Amino acid sequence: MLMINNILQVSAILCVLMAVLLTLLAVWRFADILVKLVALEVLVNLFICGVGIWALHIHFSALLDICIALSLIMFLSTVAYLQFLVKRKPDNA
Amino acid sequence: MLDVFGNLLLFIGALFALIAAIGLYRLPGLYLKMHAATKAGTLGTGLILLGVAIQLRNLHTLTEVILLVLFISITNPISAHLIAKVNLAIKKA
């Protein structure tokens, strides 16, 4: 039973790590700024997943406050950046 | 037994996060990328946090996780909708 738990937890951590690497590759590779914004949003979601797994690993539930702060910052910064993009004058007009 | 169930939820959530990252990297165009990132990413984060709450088993964690899942599942579609709207406005101008 303990071995099943360990295998599932380690494979979950590996999946999240591979997802973080792929998302960083997507941020680095695609040129469109909105695609970069979507990729950064996925990255923050993956950080929330990682902090959740960390809180499980050390049995310290106060780490989930970090998740709440991260999700708030994600939403507010996305909205603010989109407002900036809409109000900006097109530089190649 | 409950621990195995929580770890299974953790693993399925990590798999969904990996699927979101692969979809973000492979699918063409902003809208398809956003489709993969928003749906699979939200589900993956929610499942991982639910698995953490099942394993830690105290009231503080449960309340925080329920609030977090509610907040994420409200704000993630809103920001995706805003990104699509801004894409339309930028491409039209």
N, CA and C atoms of all chains as a GROMACS GRO file, in nm:
protein
  558
    1MET      N    1   0.083  -0.120   0.000
    1MET     CA    2   0.000   0.000   0.000
    1MET      C    3   0.087   0.126   0.000
    2LEU      N    4   0.192   0.121   0.080
    2LEU     CA    5   0.283   0.236   0.087
    2LEU      C    6   0.354   0.256  -0.046
    3MET      N    7   0.384   0.142  -0.112
    3MET     CA    8   0.456   0.152  -0.239
    3MET      C    9   0.369   0.214  -0.346
    4ILE      N   10   0.239   0.179  -0.347
    4ILE     CA   11   0.147   0.239  -0.445
    4ILE      C   12   0.142   0.390  -0.424
    5ASN      N   13   0.133   0.431  -0.296
    5ASN     CA   14   0.129   0.574  -0.266
    5ASN      C   15   0.254   0.645  -0.317
    6ASN      N   16   0.370   0.583  -0.289
    6ASN     CA   17   0.495   0.646  -0.332
    6ASN      C   18   0.503   0.655  -0.483
    7ILE      N   19   0.463   0.547  -0.552
    7ILE     CA   20   0.472   0.548  -0.698
    7ILE      C   21   0.380   0.656  -0.756
    8LEU      N   22   0.257   0.665  -0.702
    8LEU     CA   23   0.163   0.764  -0.756
    8LEU      C   24   0.213   0.907  -0.731
    9GLN      N   25   0.266   0.930  -0.610
    9GLN     CA   26   0.313   1.067  -0.580
    9GLN      C   27   0.432   1.106  -0.666
   10VAL      N   28   0.527   1.013  -0.682
   10VAL     CA   29   0.647   1.047  -0.761
   10VAL      C   30   0.611   1.068  -0.907
   11SER      N   31   0.517   0.986  -0.960
   11SER     CA   32   0.480   1.005  -1.100
   11SER      C   33   0.400   1.134  -1.117
   12ALA      N   34   0.323   1.174  -1.017
   12ALA     CA   35   0.254   1.303  -1.025
   12ALA      C   36   0.354   1.418  -1.029
   13ILE      N   37   0.457   1.409  -0.944
   13ILE     CA   38   0.559   1.515  -0.943
   13ILE      C   39   0.632   1.520  -1.078
   14LEU      N   40   0.661   1.403  -1.135
   14LEU     CA   41   0.730   1.401  -1.264
   14LEU      C   42   0.642   1.459  -1.374
   15CYS      N   43   0.511   1.428  -1.372
   15CYS     CA   44   0.420   1.483  -1.473
   15CYS      C   45   0.416   1.635  -1.464
   16VAL      N   46   0.407   1.688  -1.340
   16VAL     CA   47   0.401   1.833  -1.325
   16VAL      C   48   0.532   1.898  -1.371
   17LEU      N   49   0.644   1.831  -1.342
   17LEU     CA   50   0.773   1.887  -1.386
   17LEU      C   51   0.784   1.890  -1.538
   18MET      N   52   0.739   1.782  -1.603
   18MET     CA   53   0.742   1.780  -1.750
   18MET      C   54   0.651   1.886  -1.808
   19ALA      N   55   0.534   1.906  -1.743
   19ALA     CA   56   0.442   2.009  -1.791
   19ALA      C   57   0.503   2.148  -1.776
   20VAL      N   58   0.576   2.171  -1.664
   20VAL     CA   59   0.642   2.301  -1.646
   20VAL      C   60   0.747   2.324  -1.755
   21LEU      N   61   0.824   2.218  -1.787
   21LEU     CA   62   0.926   2.232  -1.891
   21LEU      C   63   0.863   2.264  -2.027
   22LEU      N   64   0.756   2.191  -2.061
   22LEU     CA   65   0.688   2.215  -2.189
   22LEU      C   66   0.631   2.356  -2.197
   23THR      N   67   0.576   2.404  -2.084
   23THR     CA   68   0.517   2.537  -2.085
   23THR      C   69   0.624   2.645  -2.096
   24LEU      N   70   0.739   2.623  -2.029
   24LEU     CA   71   0.849   2.719  -2.044
   24LEU      C   72   0.898   2.722  -2.188
   25LEU      N   73   0.902   2.605  -2.252
   25LEU     CA   74   0.940   2.598  -2.394
   25LEU      C   75   0.840   2.675  -2.480
   26ALA      N   76   0.710   2.664  -2.446
   26ALA     CA   77   0.608   2.735  -2.522
   26ALA      C   78   0.622   2.886  -2.503
   27VAL      N   79   0.652   2.930  -2.379
   27VAL     CA   80   0.672   3.074  -2.356
   27VAL      C   81   0.790   3.124  -2.436
   28TRP      N   82   0.896   3.042  -2.444
   28TRP     CA   83   1.016   3.085  -2.512
   28TRP      C   84   0.997   3.085  -2.664
   29ARG      N   85   0.915   2.994  -2.715
   29ARG     CA   86   0.914   2.970  -2.859
   29ARG      C   87   0.813   3.054  -2.936
   30PHE      N   88   0.690   3.068  -2.885
   30PHE     CA   89   0.586   3.132  -2.966
   30PHE      C   90   0.597   3.283  -2.958
   31ALA      N   91   0.572   3.349  -3.074
   31ALA     CA   92   0.599   3.492  -3.082
   31ALA      C   93   0.479   3.578  -3.043
   32ASP      N   94   0.357   3.526  -3.063
   32ASP     CA   95   0.237   3.604  -3.036
   32ASP      C   96   0.225   3.633  -2.886
   33ILE      N   97   0.193   3.759  -2.854
   33ILE     CA   98   0.197   3.797  -2.713
   33ILE      C   99   0.081   3.737  -2.634
   34LEU      N  100  -0.032   3.713  -2.702
   34LEU     CA  101  -0.145   3.652  -2.629
   34LEU      C  102  -0.120   3.505  -2.602
   35VAL      N  103  -0.049   3.438  -2.695
   35VAL     CA  104  -0.012   3.298  -2.669
   35VAL      C  105   0.083   3.291  -2.550
   36LYS      N  106   0.175   3.389  -2.544
   36LYS     CA  107   0.265   3.395  -2.428
   36LYS      C  108   0.186   3.416  -2.299
   37LEU      N  109   0.081   3.499  -2.307
   37LEU     CA  110   0.000   3.525  -2.188
   37LEU      C  111  -0.072   3.399  -2.142
   38VAL      N  112  -0.129   3.324  -2.240
   38VAL     CA  113  -0.196   3.198  -2.204
   38VAL      C  114  -0.096   3.100  -2.143
   39ALA      N  115   0.025   3.096  -2.201
   39ALA     CA  116   0.127   3.003  -2.148
   39ALA      C  117   0.168   3.042  -2.006
   40LEU      N  118   0.177   3.174  -1.979
   40LEU     CA  119   0.212   3.215  -1.843
   40LEU      C  120   0.101   3.180  -1.744
   41GLU      N  121  -0.024   3.187  -1.793
   41GLU     CA  122  -0.135   3.149  -1.705
   41GLU      C  123  -0.128   3.000  -1.670
   42VAL      N  124  -0.097   2.918  -1.772
   42VAL     CA  125  -0.080   2.775  -1.745
   42VAL      C  126   0.036   2.752  -1.649
   43LEU      N  127   0.142   2.833  -1.662
   43LEU     CA  128   0.257   2.819  -1.574
   43LEU      C  129   0.220   2.848  -1.428
   44VAL      N  130   0.139   2.953  -1.407
   44VAL     CA  131   0.098   2.983  -1.270
   44VAL      C  132   0.008   2.872  -1.215
   45ASN      N  133  -0.079   2.816  -1.302
   45ASN     CA  134  -0.160   2.701  -1.260
   45ASN      C  135  -0.072   2.584  -1.218
   46LEU      N  136   0.035   2.562  -1.293
   46LEU     CA  137   0.125   2.451  -1.258
   46LEU      C  138   0.200   2.481  -1.128
   47PHE      N  139   0.233   2.609  -1.104
   47PHE     CA  140   0.297   2.644  -0.976
   47PHE      C  141   0.202   2.617  -0.860
   48ILE      N  142   0.070   2.646  -0.883
   48ILE     CA  143  -0.028   2.617  -0.778
   48ILE      C  144  -0.031   2.466  -0.749
   49CYS      N  145  -0.028   2.387  -0.858
   49CYS     CA  146  -0.023   2.241  -0.840
   49CYS      C  147   0.101   2.201  -0.761
   50GLY      N  148   0.215   2.260  -0.796
   50GLY     CA  149   0.341   2.225  -0.729
   50GLY      C  150   0.340   2.261  -0.582
   51VAL      N  151   0.285   2.378  -0.548
   51VAL     CA  152   0.279   2.418  -0.407
   51VAL      C  153   0.184   2.326  -0.330
   52GLY      N  154   0.074   2.281  -0.398
   52GLY     CA  155  -0.015   2.185  -0.334
   52GLY      C  156   0.054   2.054  -0.302
   53ILE      N  157   0.133   2.005  -0.398
   53ILE     CA  158   0.205   1.879  -0.375
   53ILE      C  159   0.310   1.897  -0.265
   54TRP      N  160   0.372   2.014  -0.261
   54TRP     CA  161   0.471   2.043  -0.156
   54TRP      C  162   0.405   2.044  -0.018
   55ALA      N  163   0.284   2.107  -0.010
   55ALA     CA  164   0.212   2.109   0.117
   55ALA      C  165   0.175   1.968   0.161
   56LEU      N  166   0.143   1.881   0.065
   56LEU     CA  167   0.115   1.742   0.100
   56LEU      C  168   0.240   1.672   0.148
   57HIS      N  169   0.352   1.702   0.084
   57HIS     CA  170   0.475   1.632   0.114
   57HIS      C  171   0.526   1.661   0.255
   58ILE      N  172   0.517   1.786   0.298
   58ILE     CA  173   0.567   1.819   0.432
   58ILE      C  174   0.456   1.827   0.535
   59HIS      N  175   0.330   1.791   0.497
   59HIS     CA  176   0.215   1.791   0.588
   59HIS      C  177   0.197   1.924   0.659
   60PHE      N  178   0.199   2.032   0.583
   60PHE     CA  179   0.189   2.166   0.641
   60PHE      C  180   0.085   2.241   0.560
   61SER      N  181  -0.037   2.250   0.614
   61SER     CA  182  -0.148   2.297   0.530
   61SER      C  183  -0.149   2.448   0.512
   62ALA      N  184  -0.066   2.522   0.586
   62ALA     CA  185  -0.065   2.667   0.569
   62ALA      C  186  -0.001   2.708   0.438
   63LEU      N  187   0.066   2.614   0.370
   63LEU     CA  188   0.125   2.648   0.240
   63LEU      C  189   0.018   2.673   0.135
   64LEU      N  190  -0.106   2.629   0.162
   64LEU     CA  191  -0.212   2.651   0.064
   64LEU      C  192  -0.252   2.798   0.054
   65ASP      N  193  -0.214   2.878   0.154
   65ASP     CA  194  -0.234   3.023   0.143
   65ASP      C  195  -0.157   3.080   0.026
   66ILE      N  196  -0.039   3.021  -0.001
   66ILE     CA  197   0.039   3.065  -0.117
   66ILE      C  198  -0.040   3.042  -0.244
   67CYS      N  199  -0.114   2.930  -0.249
   67CYS     CA  200  -0.195   2.899  -0.369
   67CYS      C  201  -0.303   3.005  -0.389
   68ILE      N  202  -0.367   3.046  -0.279
   68ILE     CA  203  -0.473   3.148  -0.290
   68ILE      C  204  -0.415   3.279  -0.340
   69ALA      N  205  -0.299   3.318  -0.284
   69ALA     CA  206  -0.236   3.443  -0.328
   69ALA      C  207  -0.196   3.435  -0.474
   70LEU      N  208  -0.142   3.320  -0.516
   70LEU     CA  209  -0.100   3.305  -0.656
   70LEU      C  210  -0.219   3.313  -0.751
   71SER      N  211  -0.332   3.252  -0.713
   71SER     CA  212  -0.446   3.255  -0.805
   71SER      C  213  -0.504   3.396  -0.815
   72LEU      N  214  -0.506   3.469  -0.703
   72LEU     CA  215  -0.551   3.609  -0.708
   72LEU      C  216  -0.462   3.692  -0.798
   73ILE      N  217  -0.329   3.676  -0.781
   73ILE     CA  218  -0.234   3.755  -0.859
   73ILE      C  219  -0.246   3.721  -1.007
   74MET      N  220  -0.270   3.591  -1.037
   74MET     CA  221  -0.283   3.548  -1.177
   74MET      C  222  -0.400   3.619  -1.244
   75PHE      N  223  -0.516   3.616  -1.179
   75PHE     CA  224  -0.634   3.676  -1.241
   75PHE      C  225  -0.618   3.826  -1.257
   76LEU      N  226  -0.573   3.894  -1.152
   76LEU     CA  227  -0.564   4.040  -1.158
   76LEU      C  228  -0.460   4.085  -1.258
   77SER      N  229  -0.346   4.016  -1.265
   77SER     CA  230  -0.242   4.059  -1.359
   77SER      C  231  -0.283   4.031  -1.502
   78THR      N  232  -0.358   3.922  -1.526
   78THR     CA  233  -0.406   3.896  -1.662
   78THR      C  234  -0.500   4.007  -1.708
   79VAL      N  235  -0.593   4.045  -1.620
   79VAL     CA  236  -0.689   4.149  -1.656
   79VAL      C  237  -0.618   4.283  -1.680
   80ALA      N  238  -0.522   4.316  -1.593
   80ALA     CA  239  -0.451   4.443  -1.607
   80ALA      C  240  -0.368   4.446  -1.734
   81TYR      N  241  -0.302   4.334  -1.766
   81TYR     CA  242  -0.219   4.330  -1.886
   81TYR      C  243  -0.304   4.339  -2.012
   82LEU      N  244  -0.424   4.275  -2.009
   82LEU     CA  245  -0.511   4.283  -2.126
   82LEU      C  246  -0.564   4.425  -2.145
   83GLN      N  247  -0.592   4.493  -2.034
   83GLN     CA  248  -0.636   4.632  -2.045
   83GLN      C  249  -0.526   4.719  -2.104
   84PHE      N  250  -0.403   4.692  -2.061
   84PHE     CA  251  -0.289   4.765  -2.118
   84PHE      C  252  -0.276   4.738  -2.267
   85LEU      N  253  -0.297   4.614  -2.308
   85LEU     CA  254  -0.286   4.580  -2.451
   85LEU      C  255  -0.393   4.648  -2.533
   86VAL      N  256  -0.514   4.661  -2.478
   86VAL     CA  257  -0.622   4.723  -2.554
   86VAL      C  258  -0.599   4.873  -2.568
   87LYS      N  259  -0.550   4.937  -2.458
   87LYS     CA  260  -0.538   5.082  -2.461
   87LYS      C  261  -0.412   5.132  -2.533
   88ARG      N  262  -0.319   5.040  -2.560
   88ARG     CA  263  -0.193   5.082  -2.621
   88ARG      C  264  -0.214   5.121  -2.766
   89LYS      N  265  -0.139   5.223  -2.811
   89LYS     CA  266  -0.146   5.260  -2.952
   89LYS      C  267  -0.067   5.159  -3.034
   90PRO      N  268  -0.116   5.120  -3.150
   90PRO     CA  269  -0.040   5.026  -3.233
   90PRO      C  270   0.088   5.089  -3.284
   91ASP      N  271   0.201   5.023  -3.262
   91ASP     CA  272   0.329   5.088  -3.291
   91ASP      C  273   0.373   5.073  -3.436
   92ASN      N  274   0.302   4.988  -3.514
   92ASN     CA  275   0.341   4.977  -3.654
   92ASN      C  276   0.233   5.031  -3.746
   93ALA      N  277   0.154   5.124  -3.697
   93ALA     CA  278   0.045   5.176  -3.779
   93ALA      C  279   0.096   5.286  -3.871
   94MET      N  280  -0.673   0.332   0.270
   94MET     CA  281  -0.756   0.329   0.149
   94MET      C  282  -0.784   0.470   0.098
   95LEU      N  283  -0.816   0.559   0.194
   95LEU     CA  284  -0.843   0.697   0.155
   95LEU      C  285  -0.717   0.763   0.099
   96ASP      N  286  -0.602   0.723   0.153
   96ASP     CA  287  -0.476   0.777   0.102
   96ASP      C  288  -0.452   0.737  -0.042
   97VAL      N  289  -0.484   0.610  -0.074
   97VAL     CA  290  -0.466   0.565  -0.212
   97VAL      C  291  -0.560   0.641  -0.305
   98PHE      N  292  -0.683   0.665  -0.260
   98PHE     CA  293  -0.778   0.742  -0.342
   98PHE      C  294  -0.727   0.885  -0.365
   99GLY      N  295  -0.675   0.947  -0.258
   99GLY     CA  296  -0.620   1.082  -0.273
   99GLY      C  297  -0.501   1.086  -0.365
  100ASN      N  298  -0.415   0.984  -0.355
  100ASN     CA  299  -0.299   0.980  -0.444
  100ASN      C  300  -0.338   0.956  -0.588
  101LEU      N  301  -0.446   0.876  -0.607
  101LEU     CA  302  -0.497   0.853  -0.742
  101LEU      C  303  -0.550   0.984  -0.802
  102LEU      N  304  -0.623   1.061  -0.720
  102LEU     CA  305  -0.671   1.192  -0.768
  102LEU      C  306  -0.554   1.282  -0.803
  103LEU      N  307  -0.449   1.278  -0.720
  103LEU     CA  308  -0.328   1.358  -0.744
  103LEU      C  309  -0.266   1.322  -0.879
  104PHE      N  310  -0.257   1.191  -0.904
  104PHE     CA  311  -0.194   1.145  -1.028
  104PHE      C  312  -0.278   1.182  -1.150
  105ILE      N  313  -0.412   1.166  -1.139
  105ILE     CA  314  -0.497   1.201  -1.253
  105ILE      C  315  -0.491   1.351  -1.281
  106GLY      N  316  -0.486   1.431  -1.174
  106GLY     CA  317  -0.474   1.575  -1.192
  106GLY      C  318  -0.344   1.614  -1.258
  107ALA      N  319  -0.234   1.548  -1.218
  107ALA     CA  320  -0.104   1.578  -1.280
  107ALA      C  321  -0.105   1.538  -1.427
  108LEU      N  322  -0.175   1.427  -1.459
  108LEU     CA  323  -0.186   1.384  -1.598
  108LEU      C  324  -0.263   1.489  -1.679
  109PHE      N  325  -0.371   1.544  -1.620
  109PHE     CA  326  -0.446   1.648  -1.691
  109PHE      C  327  -0.362   1.773  -1.710
  110ALA      N  328  -0.278   1.807  -1.612
  110ALA     CA  329  -0.190   1.924  -1.627
  110ALA      C  330  -0.090   1.900  -1.739
  111LEU      N  331  -0.040   1.777  -1.748
  111LEU     CA  332   0.054   1.745  -1.856
  111LEU      C  333  -0.016   1.753  -1.991
  112ILE      N  334  -0.142   1.706  -1.999
  112ILE     CA  335  -0.217   1.715  -2.123
  112ILE      C  336  -0.238   1.860  -2.163
  113ALA      N  337  -0.264   1.947  -2.063
  113ALA     CA  338  -0.280   2.089  -2.091
  113ALA      C  339  -0.153   2.147  -2.150
  114ALA      N  340  -0.038   2.109  -2.094
  114ALA     CA  341   0.088   2.164  -2.143
  114ALA      C  342   0.118   2.113  -2.284
  115ILE      N  343   0.089   1.984  -2.309
  115ILE     CA  344   0.114   1.929  -2.444
  115ILE      C  345   0.023   1.998  -2.545
  116GLY      N  346  -0.105   2.019  -2.508
  116GLY     CA  347  -0.197   2.088  -2.598
  116GLY      C  348  -0.154   2.231  -2.624
  117LEU      N  349  -0.102   2.297  -2.519
  117LEU     CA  350  -0.053   2.434  -2.538
  117LEU      C  351   0.064   2.436  -2.634
  118TYR      N  352   0.145   2.333  -2.630
  118TYR     CA  353   0.264   2.333  -2.714
  118TYR      C  354   0.233   2.290  -2.856
  119ARG      N  355   0.140   2.194  -2.875
  119ARG     CA  356   0.124   2.131  -3.006
  119ARG      C  357   0.013   2.190  -3.091
  120LEU      N  358  -0.098   2.237  -3.031
  120LEU     CA  359  -0.212   2.277  -3.112
  120LEU      C  360  -0.185   2.410  -3.183
  121PRO      N  361  -0.238   2.426  -3.305
  121PRO     CA  362  -0.214   2.550  -3.379
  121PRO      C  363  -0.314   2.658  -3.343
  122GLY      N  364  -0.268   2.783  -3.341
  122GLY     CA  365  -0.358   2.895  -3.324
  122GLY      C  366  -0.389   2.927  -3.179
  123LEU      N  367  -0.429   3.054  -3.155
  123LEU     CA  368  -0.452   3.097  -3.017
  123LEU      C  369  -0.573   3.030  -2.956
  124TYR      N  370  -0.681   3.016  -3.034
  124TYR     CA  371  -0.805   2.966  -2.974
  124TYR      C  372  -0.793   2.821  -2.933
  125LEU      N  373  -0.726   2.740  -3.016
  125LEU     CA  374  -0.709   2.599  -2.979
  125LEU      C  375  -0.618   2.585  -2.858
  126LYS      N  376  -0.512   2.667  -2.854
  126LYS     CA  377  -0.423   2.664  -2.738
  126LYS      C  378  -0.499   2.701  -2.611
  127MET      N  379  -0.586   2.803  -2.624
  127MET     CA  380  -0.661   2.848  -2.508
  127MET      C  381  -0.760   2.742  -2.463
  128HIS      N  382  -0.817   2.670  -2.560
  128HIS     CA  383  -0.910   2.561  -2.528
  128HIS      C  384  -0.840   2.455  -2.444
  129ALA      N  385  -0.721   2.413  -2.489
  129ALA     CA  386  -0.649   2.310  -2.414
  129ALA      C  387  -0.609   2.362  -2.276
  130ALA      N  388  -0.554   2.484  -2.273
  130ALA     CA  389  -0.499   2.535  -2.148
  130ALA      C  390  -0.608   2.557  -2.044
  131THR      N  391  -0.720   2.616  -2.083
  131THR     CA  392  -0.821   2.652  -1.984
  131THR      C  393  -0.890   2.528  -1.926
  132LYS      N  394  -0.942   2.442  -2.015
  132LYS     CA  395  -1.022   2.330  -1.963
  132LYS      C  396  -0.935   2.230  -1.888
  133ALA      N  397  -0.832   2.179  -1.954
  133ALA     CA  398  -0.752   2.075  -1.890
  133ALA      C  399  -0.674   2.131  -1.771
  134GLY      N  400  -0.628   2.257  -1.783
  134GLY     CA  401  -0.552   2.316  -1.673
  134GLY      C  402  -0.637   2.334  -1.548
  135THR      N  403  -0.760   2.384  -1.566
  135THR     CA  404  -0.848   2.403  -1.451
  135THR      C  405  -0.883   2.270  -1.384
  136LEU      N  406  -0.914   2.170  -1.468
  136LEU     CA  407  -0.949   2.038  -1.412
  136LEU      C  408  -0.830   1.977  -1.338
  137GLY      N  409  -0.711   1.991  -1.397
  137GLY     CA  410  -0.593   1.933  -1.332
  137GLY      C  411  -0.564   1.997  -1.199
  138THR      N  412  -0.570   2.131  -1.193
  138THR     CA  413  -0.545   2.200  -1.066
  138THR      C  414  -0.649   2.161  -0.960
  139GLY      N  415  -0.777   2.155  -1.002
  139GLY     CA  416  -0.881   2.118  -0.907
  139GLY      C  417  -0.863   1.978  -0.853
  140LEU      N  418  -0.828   1.882  -0.941
  140LEU     CA  419  -0.811   1.744  -0.896
  140LEU      C  420  -0.692   1.731  -0.801
  141ILE      N  421  -0.582   1.800  -0.833
  141ILE     CA  422  -0.464   1.792  -0.746
  141ILE      C  423  -0.495   1.849  -0.607
  142LEU      N  424  -0.564   1.964  -0.603
  142LEU     CA  425  -0.595   2.023  -0.473
  142LEU      C  426  -0.692   1.937  -0.394
  143LEU      N  427  -0.787   1.871  -0.465
  143LEU     CA  428  -0.879   1.780  -0.398
  143LEU      C  429  -0.805   1.661  -0.338
  144GLY      N  430  -0.707   1.610  -0.413
  144GLY     CA  431  -0.628   1.499  -0.360
  144GLY      C  432  -0.550   1.539  -0.237
  145VAL      N  433  -0.495   1.661  -0.238
  145VAL     CA  434  -0.423   1.711  -0.120
  145VAL      C  435  -0.517   1.722   0.000
  146ALA      N  436  -0.641   1.773  -0.026
  146ALA     CA  437  -0.736   1.789   0.085
  146ALA      C  438  -0.779   1.654   0.141
  147ILE      N  439  -0.794   1.553   0.053
  147ILE     CA  440  -0.833   1.420   0.102
  147ILE      C  441  -0.722   1.361   0.188
  148GLN      N  442  -0.597   1.387   0.152
  148GLN     CA  443  -0.489   1.326   0.228
  148GLN      C  444  -0.456   1.399   0.357
  149LEU      N  445  -0.467   1.533   0.358
  149LEU     CA  446  -0.431   1.604   0.482
  149LEU      C  447  -0.542   1.595   0.587
  150ARG      N  448  -0.671   1.596   0.540
  150ARG     CA  449  -0.785   1.566   0.629
  150ARG      C  450  -0.794   1.656   0.752
  151ASN      N  451  -0.793   1.788   0.736
  151ASN     CA  452  -0.839   1.873   0.846
  151ASN      C  453  -0.927   1.984   0.790
  152LEU      N  454  -0.995   2.054   0.879
  152LEU     CA  455  -1.099   2.146   0.836
  152LEU      C  456  -1.040   2.267   0.763
  153HIS      N  457  -0.924   2.311   0.812
  153HIS     CA  458  -0.858   2.427   0.752
  153HIS      C  459  -0.825   2.401   0.605
  154THR      N  460  -0.765   2.283   0.579
  154THR     CA  461  -0.729   2.249   0.442
  154THR      C  462  -0.852   2.234   0.354
  155LEU      N  463  -0.956   2.170   0.409
  155LEU     CA  464  -1.077   2.146   0.330
  155LEU      C  465  -1.143   2.277   0.290
  156THR      N  466  -1.155   2.370   0.386
  156THR     CA  467  -1.216   2.500   0.356
  156THR      C  468  -1.136   2.575   0.251
  157GLU      N  469  -1.003   2.573   0.270
  157GLU     CA  470  -0.919   2.648   0.178
  157GLU      C  471  -0.924   2.590   0.037
  158VAL      N  472  -0.926   2.457   0.029
  158VAL     CA  473  -0.928   2.394  -0.102
  158VAL      C  474  -1.061   2.418  -0.173
  159ILE      N  475  -1.171   2.413  -0.097
  159ILE     CA  476  -1.301   2.439  -0.161
  159ILE      C  477  -1.306   2.582  -0.213
  160LEU      N  478  -1.258   2.678  -0.134
  160LEU     CA  479  -1.256   2.817  -0.178
  160LEU      C  480  -1.167   2.835  -0.302
  161LEU      N  481  -1.053   2.766  -0.299
  161LEU     CA  482  -0.957   2.780  -0.408
  161LEU      C  483  -1.013   2.723  -0.538
  162VAL      N  484  -1.077   2.606  -0.529
  162VAL     CA  485  -1.133   2.544  -0.650
  162VAL      C  486  -1.246   2.630  -0.706
  163LEU      N  487  -1.328   2.684  -0.615
  163LEU     CA  488  -1.436   2.773  -0.658
  163LEU      C  489  -1.378   2.896  -0.729
  164PHE      N  490  -1.278   2.956  -0.667
  164PHE     CA  491  -1.219   3.078  -0.724
  164PHE      C  492  -1.154   3.051  -0.859
  165ILE      N  493  -1.081   2.940  -0.869
  165ILE     CA  494  -1.014   2.910  -0.995
  165ILE      C  495  -1.115   2.880  -1.104
  166SER      N  496  -1.221   2.804  -1.068
  166SER     CA  497  -1.316   2.769  -1.173
  166SER      C  498  -1.406   2.886  -1.210
  167ILE      N  499  -1.405   2.994  -1.129
  167ILE     CA  500  -1.475   3.115  -1.173
  167ILE      C  501  -1.383   3.202  -1.258
  168THR      N  502  -1.260   3.225  -1.211
  168THR     CA  503  -1.176   3.326  -1.276
  168THR      C  504  -1.107   3.276  -1.402
  169ASN      N  505  -1.084   3.145  -1.414
  169ASN     CA  506  -1.010   3.098  -1.532
  169ASN      C  507  -1.089   3.114  -1.662
  170PRO      N  508  -1.219   3.080  -1.667
  170PRO     CA  509  -1.295   3.107  -1.789
  170PRO      C  510  -1.311   3.255  -1.817
  171ILE      N  511  -1.318   3.337  -1.710
  171ILE     CA  512  -1.333   3.481  -1.734
  171ILE      C  513  -1.210   3.535  -1.805
  172SER      N  514  -1.091   3.494  -1.759
  172SER     CA  515  -0.970   3.548  -1.823
  172SER      C  516  -0.954   3.492  -1.965
  173ALA      N  517  -1.000   3.367  -1.989
  173ALA     CA  518  -0.993   3.313  -2.125
  173ALA      C  519  -1.086   3.391  -2.218
  174HIS      N  520  -1.205   3.423  -2.168
  174HIS     CA  521  -1.301   3.503  -2.245
  174HIS      C  522  -1.241   3.640  -2.278
  175LEU      N  523  -1.176   3.701  -2.179
  175LEU     CA  524  -1.116   3.833  -2.201
  175LEU      C  525  -1.003   3.825  -2.303
  176ILE      N  526  -0.923   3.717  -2.297
  176ILE     CA  527  -0.813   3.703  -2.393
  176ILE      C  528  -0.869   3.690  -2.535
  177ALA      N  529  -0.976   3.611  -2.551
  177ALA     CA  530  -1.036   3.597  -2.684
  177ALA      C  531  -1.090   3.731  -2.735
  178LYS      N  532  -1.154   3.806  -2.643
  178LYS     CA  533  -1.210   3.935  -2.684
  178LYS      C  534  -1.099   4.031  -2.726
  179VAL      N  535  -0.990   4.033  -2.650
  179VAL     CA  536  -0.879   4.124  -2.682
  179VAL      C  537  -0.813   4.083  -2.813
  180ASN      N  538  -0.805   3.951  -2.839
  180ASN     CA  539  -0.749   3.905  -2.965
  180ASN      C  540  -0.832   3.955  -3.082
  181LEU      N  541  -0.965   3.947  -3.067
  181LEU     CA  542  -1.055   3.995  -3.172
  181LEU      C  543  -1.038   4.145  -3.194
  182ALA      N  544  -1.029   4.221  -3.082
  182ALA     CA  545  -1.018   4.367  -3.093
  182ALA      C  546  -0.885   4.408  -3.155
  183ILE      N  547  -0.778   4.338  -3.120
  183ILE     CA  548  -0.647   4.374  -3.175
  183ILE      C  549  -0.640   4.341  -3.323
  184LYS      N  550  -0.691   4.224  -3.360
  184LYS     CA  551  -0.682   4.182  -3.500
  184LYS      C  552  -0.773   4.267  -3.589
  185LYS      N  553  -0.880   4.320  -3.532
  185LYS     CA  554  -0.972   4.402  -3.612
  185LYS      C  555  -0.916   4.540  -3.635
  186ALA      N  556  -0.844   4.593  -3.536
  186ALA     CA  557  -0.793   4.731  -3.546
  186ALA      C  558  -0.676   4.740  -3.644
   0.00000   0.00000   0.00000
